[in-house]
Amino acid sequence: MLTYLQYLSDEQFLGPLRLFRYITVRSVGAAATALLLSFVLGPWIINKLRQFKAAQAFRNAAEVGKLAELHAKKGGTPTMGGLIIFISVFTSTMLWARPNVYIVTAMLVYTGLTIVGFLDDYLKIKYRNSKGLSGRYKLMGQGILTIAAIVLLLHFGDFFSGGEMRGEYVAECARQLWLPFLKNPLLAVMPVAFMAVFLFFVLAGSSNAINLTDGMDGLAIGCTVTAAMTFGIMSYATGHAIVADYLLLKPLPGTGELTILCAALVAGSLGFLWYNAHPAQVFMGDTGSLAIGGLIGIVAFMIQQPFTLVIVGGIFVMEAGSVIIQVASFKSTGRRVFLCSPIHHHFELKGWAETQVVVRFWILSLIFAVCGLATLKLR
């Protein structure tokens, strides 16, 4: 909690500690810490995963045909690399961010989904198949975390704010439903039951979408960088009264701290990408993809940008949408729209090199991020 060092700035020779009051300074500090941790911890964790033979379980040729042949060289690559990202992001956020209700809620969701993802990966490794944790239990975990997040936002705003925010205002804002391009909320007060269902779909949707995207070296984590960077900017704008007023956003004191979390996620993801770039030394597994998806989802919800997530995370929407279309088409007509889903495998089977698919999807991800940021001005 280095932010509290600012209160020592009145002491002689300790004046420079006042810099710790600025979100921008602490964001840089969090990013540097996360990047350093990911670089230092990466090799050690990868070696430990290899020792434990935590290799990724792949589907066989009977399940995915030619795709199994294309990915044959990936056999033996350790999974659960999401632990590198989690340790880097969690540690740097706790060091540099003020632990208000928004940070506590985000970290609770992130930690909970990391545990769910870890159990999923562990079962895949233990039984040497690609099934893992039952979908029912994944949804149950996401449901429990949804309820916990709502309880924190509606009832503990004062407790975690250190007296800097009013719990009633936090709860009031949490129950508003906003759409991009609109100056006023679509729903001024969401019923708690509707809020719970909506947040569950945001968390489950973003978690599963990033999980589906994680099928090529560097693909999911590279797209995560642009999404996290975008929501970091949005968090800063929402938490800054003057900027929020200029952009016609609802001012949300305290959400600026989420900028620090997003900066840590950007840097931690870049550090992980160092080891996940083709040919990957480690995969993030569900330990990383489920948790990162939920983290981005809860941040988007808390800063009142849940629908903007559809724009910013356009790649993730494409990936999840391709699976839905493929399944619906096959069940209704017996025909497949894509050679294979998620859609990145379709292009792979069309003859694109893996690095081509990944870099082109990164470019699209950046375009979607810019489009998402543009919605802040178009109101």
C-alpha positions as CSV (number, residue, x, y, z in Angstrom):
1,M,0.0,0.0,0.0
2,L,2.6,2.5,-1.0
3,T,-0.1,5.1,-1.6
4,Y,-0.1,5.9,2.1
5,L,3.4,7.2,1.9
6,Q,1.9,10.5,0.6
7,Y,0.8,11.3,4.2
8,L,4.5,11.5,5.2
9,S,5.2,14.3,2.7
10,D,4.8,17.0,5.3
11,E,7.8,15.7,7.2
12,Q,11.2,17.3,6.5
13,F,13.1,15.9,3.5
14,L,10.1,13.7,2.7
15,G,8.3,16.2,0.4
16,P,8.8,14.0,-2.8
17,L,6.5,11.4,-1.2
18,R,3.5,13.6,-2.2
19,L,4.0,12.1,-5.7
20,F,2.3,8.9,-4.4
21,R,-1.0,10.8,-4.3
22,Y,-1.1,10.9,-8.1
23,I,-2.7,8.0,-10.0
24,T,-0.5,8.5,-13.0
25,V,2.7,8.1,-10.9
26,R,1.3,5.0,-9.2
27,S,0.2,3.5,-12.5
28,V,3.7,3.8,-13.8
29,G,5.0,2.2,-10.6
30,A,2.4,-0.6,-10.8
31,A,3.3,-1.3,-14.4
32,A,7.0,-1.4,-13.7
33,T,6.5,-3.7,-10.7
34,A,4.3,-6.1,-12.7
35,L,6.6,-6.2,-15.6
36,L,9.6,-6.9,-13.4
37,L,7.8,-9.6,-11.5
38,S,6.6,-11.3,-14.6
39,F,10.2,-11.3,-16.0
40,V,11.7,-12.6,-12.8
41,L,9.0,-15.1,-11.9
42,G,8.4,-16.4,-15.4
43,P,11.3,-18.7,-15.8
44,W,11.0,-20.1,-12.3
45,I,7.3,-20.8,-12.6
46,I,7.8,-22.4,-16.1
47,N,10.5,-24.7,-14.7
48,K,8.2,-25.7,-11.8
49,L,5.3,-26.4,-14.2
50,R,7.7,-28.6,-16.3
51,Q,8.8,-30.5,-13.2
52,F,5.2,-31.2,-12.2
53,K,4.6,-32.2,-15.9
54,A,1.7,-29.7,-16.1
55,A,1.5,-30.1,-19.9
56,Q,-1.4,-28.8,-21.9
57,A,-3.9,-31.5,-22.9
58,F,-4.8,-31.3,-26.6
59,R,-7.8,-32.7,-28.5
60,N,-6.9,-35.6,-30.8
61,A,-7.3,-36.0,-34.6
62,A,-10.6,-37.8,-34.2
63,E,-11.9,-34.6,-32.6
64,V,-10.3,-31.8,-34.6
65,G,-8.8,-33.5,-37.7
66,K,-6.0,-31.7,-39.4
67,L,-5.8,-29.2,-36.5
68,A,-4.3,-31.8,-34.3
69,E,-1.4,-32.3,-36.8
70,L,-0.8,-28.5,-37.0
71,H,-0.5,-28.3,-33.2
72,A,1.4,-31.6,-32.6
73,K,4.6,-29.7,-31.8
74,K,2.9,-27.9,-28.9
75,G,2.6,-31.2,-27.0
76,G,4.5,-31.0,-23.7
77,T,4.3,-27.2,-23.4
78,P,3.3,-26.4,-19.8
79,T,0.0,-24.7,-19.0
80,M,-1.2,-22.8,-15.9
81,G,1.0,-19.9,-17.0
82,G,-1.8,-17.6,-15.8
83,L,-0.1,-17.8,-12.4
84,I,2.6,-15.6,-13.7
85,I,0.1,-12.9,-14.6
86,F,-1.9,-13.3,-11.5
87,I,1.0,-13.0,-9.1
88,S,2.4,-10.0,-11.0
89,V,-0.9,-8.1,-11.2
90,F,-2.2,-8.9,-7.7
91,T,1.1,-8.0,-6.0
92,S,1.7,-4.7,-7.9
93,T,-2.0,-3.7,-7.5
94,M,-1.9,-4.3,-3.7
95,L,1.3,-2.3,-3.5
96,W,0.4,0.7,-5.6
97,A,-3.5,1.1,-5.5
98,R,-5.6,2.4,-2.7
99,P,-7.7,-0.6,-1.6
100,N,-11.2,1.0,-2.0
101,V,-14.4,-1.0,-2.8
102,Y,-13.6,-1.1,-6.6
103,I,-10.1,-2.5,-6.1
104,V,-11.3,-5.0,-3.5
105,T,-14.2,-6.2,-5.7
106,A,-12.0,-6.5,-8.8
107,M,-9.3,-8.5,-6.9
108,L,-12.0,-10.7,-5.4
109,V,-13.4,-11.6,-8.8
110,Y,-9.9,-12.0,-10.2
111,T,-8.7,-14.3,-7.4
112,G,-11.9,-16.4,-7.4
113,L,-11.8,-17.0,-11.2
114,T,-8.1,-17.8,-11.0
115,I,-8.9,-20.6,-8.5
116,V,-11.7,-21.9,-10.8
117,G,-9.4,-21.8,-13.8
118,F,-6.6,-23.5,-11.8
119,L,-8.9,-26.4,-10.8
120,D,-10.0,-26.7,-14.4
121,D,-6.4,-26.9,-15.6
122,Y,-5.4,-29.3,-12.8
123,L,-8.2,-31.8,-13.7
124,K,-7.1,-31.6,-17.4
125,I,-3.5,-32.4,-16.4
126,K,-4.5,-35.1,-13.9
127,Y,-6.8,-37.1,-16.2
128,R,-4.9,-36.2,-19.4
129,N,-7.9,-34.9,-21.4
130,S,-9.3,-31.6,-22.5
131,K,-12.5,-31.7,-20.5
132,G,-11.4,-30.4,-17.1
133,L,-13.8,-28.9,-14.7
134,S,-17.5,-29.4,-15.5
135,G,-19.2,-26.3,-17.1
136,R,-21.8,-26.5,-14.3
137,Y,-19.1,-25.9,-11.6
138,K,-17.5,-23.1,-13.6
139,L,-20.9,-21.3,-13.8
140,M,-21.5,-21.9,-10.2
141,G,-18.2,-20.3,-9.3
142,Q,-19.0,-17.3,-11.6
143,G,-22.4,-17.1,-9.9
144,I,-21.0,-17.0,-6.4
145,L,-18.5,-14.3,-7.4
146,T,-21.3,-12.3,-9.0
147,I,-23.2,-12.3,-5.8
148,A,-20.1,-11.4,-3.8
149,A,-19.3,-8.4,-6.1
150,I,-22.9,-7.1,-5.8
151,V,-22.8,-7.3,-2.0
152,L,-19.6,-5.4,-1.9
153,L,-20.7,-2.7,-4.3
154,L,-24.1,-2.2,-2.7
155,H,-23.2,-2.5,1.0
156,F,-19.5,-2.0,1.6
157,G,-18.7,1.3,-0.3
158,D,-18.0,3.1,3.0
159,F,-16.1,0.3,4.6
160,F,-13.4,0.1,2.0
161,S,-13.2,3.8,1.1
162,G,-11.5,5.1,4.2
163,G,-14.1,7.8,4.4
164,E,-13.4,9.2,0.9
165,M,-16.6,7.9,-0.7
166,R,-20.2,7.6,0.3
167,G,-21.5,4.1,0.2
168,E,-24.9,5.3,-0.9
169,Y,-23.4,6.9,-4.0
170,V,-21.4,3.8,-4.9
171,A,-24.5,1.7,-4.6
172,E,-26.6,4.2,-6.6
173,C,-24.0,4.3,-9.4
174,A,-23.7,0.5,-9.4
175,R,-27.4,0.1,-10.1
176,Q,-27.4,2.4,-13.1
177,L,-27.2,0.9,-16.6
178,W,-25.5,2.9,-19.3
179,L,-25.2,2.5,-23.0
180,P,-22.5,4.0,-25.3
181,F,-23.4,7.2,-27.1
182,L,-26.1,8.1,-24.5
183,K,-25.8,11.1,-22.1
184,N,-28.1,9.6,-19.5
185,P,-28.5,6.1,-18.1
186,L,-30.8,3.6,-19.9
187,L,-32.0,2.5,-16.4
188,A,-31.6,4.8,-13.5
189,V,-32.1,2.0,-10.9
190,M,-31.6,-1.6,-11.9
191,P,-33.6,-4.1,-9.7
192,V,-31.1,-6.1,-7.7
193,A,-32.2,-9.3,-9.3
194,F,-31.8,-7.9,-12.8
195,M,-28.4,-6.4,-11.8
196,A,-27.3,-9.9,-10.6
197,V,-28.3,-11.6,-13.8
198,F,-26.8,-8.9,-16.0
199,L,-23.4,-8.9,-14.1
200,F,-23.4,-12.7,-14.3
201,F,-23.7,-12.6,-18.1
202,V,-20.9,-9.9,-18.2
203,L,-18.5,-12.0,-16.1
204,A,-19.4,-15.3,-17.7
205,G,-19.4,-13.9,-21.2
206,S,-16.1,-12.1,-21.0
207,S,-14.5,-15.1,-19.2
208,N,-15.6,-17.6,-21.7
209,A,-14.9,-15.4,-24.7
210,I,-11.2,-14.9,-23.7
211,N,-11.0,-18.6,-22.9
212,L,-12.1,-19.4,-26.5
213,T,-9.6,-16.9,-27.9
214,D,-6.7,-18.6,-26.1
215,G,-5.9,-21.1,-28.9
216,M,-2.8,-19.7,-30.5
217,D,0.6,-18.5,-29.1
218,G,0.2,-14.9,-27.9
219,L,-3.3,-14.4,-29.4
220,A,-5.4,-14.0,-26.2
221,I,-2.8,-12.2,-24.2
222,G,-1.9,-9.7,-27.0
223,C,-5.6,-8.8,-27.3
224,T,-5.8,-8.5,-23.5
225,V,-3.1,-5.8,-23.6
226,T,-5.2,-3.5,-25.8
227,A,-8.4,-4.1,-23.9
228,A,-6.8,-3.5,-20.5
229,M,-5.1,-0.3,-21.8
230,T,-8.5,1.0,-23.1
231,F,-10.3,0.3,-19.8
232,G,-7.4,1.9,-17.9
233,I,-8.0,5.1,-19.8
234,M,-11.7,4.9,-19.3
235,S,-11.2,4.2,-15.5
236,Y,-9.1,7.3,-15.2
237,A,-11.6,9.4,-17.1
238,T,-14.5,8.2,-15.0
239,G,-12.7,8.8,-11.7
240,H,-11.5,12.3,-12.7
241,A,-14.3,14.8,-12.0
242,I,-13.2,17.4,-14.6
243,V,-12.6,14.8,-17.4
244,A,-15.8,13.0,-16.6
245,D,-17.8,16.2,-16.8
246,Y,-16.2,17.2,-20.1
247,L,-17.0,13.8,-21.6
248,L,-20.5,13.7,-20.1
249,L,-19.7,10.7,-18.0
250,K,-21.1,9.9,-14.6
251,P,-18.3,10.9,-12.1
252,L,-17.3,7.9,-10.0
253,P,-14.8,8.9,-7.3
254,G,-12.5,6.0,-6.6
255,T,-12.6,4.3,-10.0
256,G,-9.4,6.1,-10.9
257,E,-7.7,3.4,-8.8
258,L,-8.7,0.9,-11.4
259,T,-6.3,2.7,-13.8
260,I,-3.5,1.3,-11.6
261,L,-4.9,-2.2,-11.8
262,C,-5.3,-2.0,-15.6
263,A,-1.7,-0.7,-15.9
264,A,-0.5,-3.7,-13.9
265,L,-2.5,-6.0,-16.1
266,V,-1.0,-4.4,-19.3
267,A,2.5,-4.8,-18.0
268,G,1.9,-8.3,-16.5
269,S,0.4,-9.4,-19.8
270,L,3.4,-8.0,-21.8
271,G,5.8,-9.9,-19.4
272,F,3.8,-13.1,-20.0
273,L,3.8,-12.5,-23.7
274,W,7.6,-12.6,-23.6
275,Y,7.3,-16.3,-22.8
276,N,4.0,-17.0,-24.6
277,A,5.1,-15.6,-28.0
278,H,5.5,-18.2,-30.8
279,P,6.8,-20.8,-30.2
280,A,5.3,-20.6,-26.7
281,Q,7.3,-21.7,-23.7
282,V,4.1,-21.7,-21.6
283,F,0.3,-21.4,-22.1
284,M,-1.8,-19.3,-19.7
285,G,-4.5,-22.0,-19.5
286,D,-7.9,-21.4,-17.9
287,T,-5.9,-20.2,-14.9
288,G,-5.2,-17.1,-16.9
289,S,-8.0,-16.8,-19.6
290,L,-11.0,-17.3,-17.3
291,A,-9.6,-15.0,-14.7
292,I,-8.5,-12.2,-17.0
293,G,-11.9,-12.3,-18.8
294,G,-13.7,-11.9,-15.5
295,L,-11.3,-9.1,-14.4
296,I,-11.9,-7.1,-17.5
297,G,-15.6,-7.7,-17.3
298,I,-16.0,-6.5,-13.7
299,V,-13.9,-3.4,-14.4
300,A,-16.1,-2.6,-17.4
301,F,-19.2,-3.0,-15.2
302,M,-18.0,-0.9,-12.3
303,I,-17.0,2.1,-14.6
304,Q,-20.4,1.8,-16.3
305,Q,-19.0,0.6,-19.6
306,P,-20.4,-3.0,-19.9
307,F,-21.7,-2.6,-23.4
308,T,-18.6,-0.8,-24.6
309,L,-16.8,-4.1,-23.7
310,V,-18.5,-5.6,-26.8
311,I,-16.8,-3.0,-28.9
312,V,-13.4,-2.9,-27.2
313,G,-13.3,-6.7,-27.0
314,G,-14.4,-7.1,-30.6
315,I,-11.9,-10.0,-31.1
316,F,-13.3,-11.9,-28.1
317,V,-16.9,-11.3,-29.5
318,M,-15.8,-12.7,-32.9
319,E,-14.3,-15.8,-31.3
320,A,-17.3,-16.5,-29.1
321,G,-19.8,-15.6,-31.9
322,S,-18.1,-18.0,-34.3
323,V,-18.5,-20.9,-31.9
324,I,-22.2,-20.0,-31.4
325,I,-22.8,-19.8,-35.1
326,Q,-20.9,-23.0,-35.8
327,V,-22.9,-25.0,-33.2
328,A,-26.2,-23.5,-34.2
329,S,-25.7,-24.2,-37.9
330,F,-24.5,-27.8,-37.4
331,K,-27.4,-28.6,-35.1
332,S,-30.0,-27.1,-37.3
333,T,-28.7,-27.9,-40.8
334,G,-25.9,-30.4,-40.3
335,R,-23.5,-28.0,-42.0
336,R,-20.6,-26.1,-40.7
337,V,-20.1,-22.4,-41.5
338,F,-16.4,-22.4,-40.6
339,L,-13.7,-25.1,-41.2
340,C,-13.2,-25.0,-37.5
341,S,-14.3,-22.8,-34.6
342,P,-13.2,-20.6,-32.8
343,I,-12.6,-18.5,-35.9
344,H,-8.8,-18.3,-35.5
345,H,-8.6,-22.0,-36.3
346,H,-10.7,-21.4,-39.5
347,F,-8.0,-19.1,-40.9
348,E,-5.3,-21.5,-39.7
349,L,-6.9,-24.3,-41.7
350,K,-7.3,-21.9,-44.7
351,G,-3.5,-21.8,-44.8
352,W,-2.6,-18.7,-42.8
353,A,0.5,-19.2,-40.7
354,E,-0.1,-19.0,-36.9
355,T,1.9,-15.8,-36.6
356,Q,-0.1,-14.2,-39.4
357,V,-3.4,-15.0,-37.7
358,V,-2.1,-13.7,-34.3
359,V,-0.6,-10.4,-35.6
360,R,-3.6,-9.6,-37.8
361,F,-6.0,-10.3,-34.9
362,W,-3.8,-7.9,-32.7
363,I,-4.3,-5.2,-35.4
364,L,-8.0,-5.7,-35.3
365,S,-7.9,-5.6,-31.5
366,L,-6.2,-2.3,-31.6
367,I,-8.8,-0.9,-34.1
368,F,-11.6,-2.1,-31.8
369,A,-10.0,-0.5,-28.8
370,V,-9.8,2.9,-30.7
371,C,-13.4,2.5,-31.7
372,G,-14.3,1.9,-28.0
373,L,-12.5,5.0,-26.9
374,A,-14.3,7.0,-29.5
375,T,-17.6,6.3,-27.8
376,L,-16.5,8.5,-24.9
377,K,-16.6,11.6,-27.1
378,L,-19.7,10.7,-29.2
379,R,-22.6,11.4,-26.8
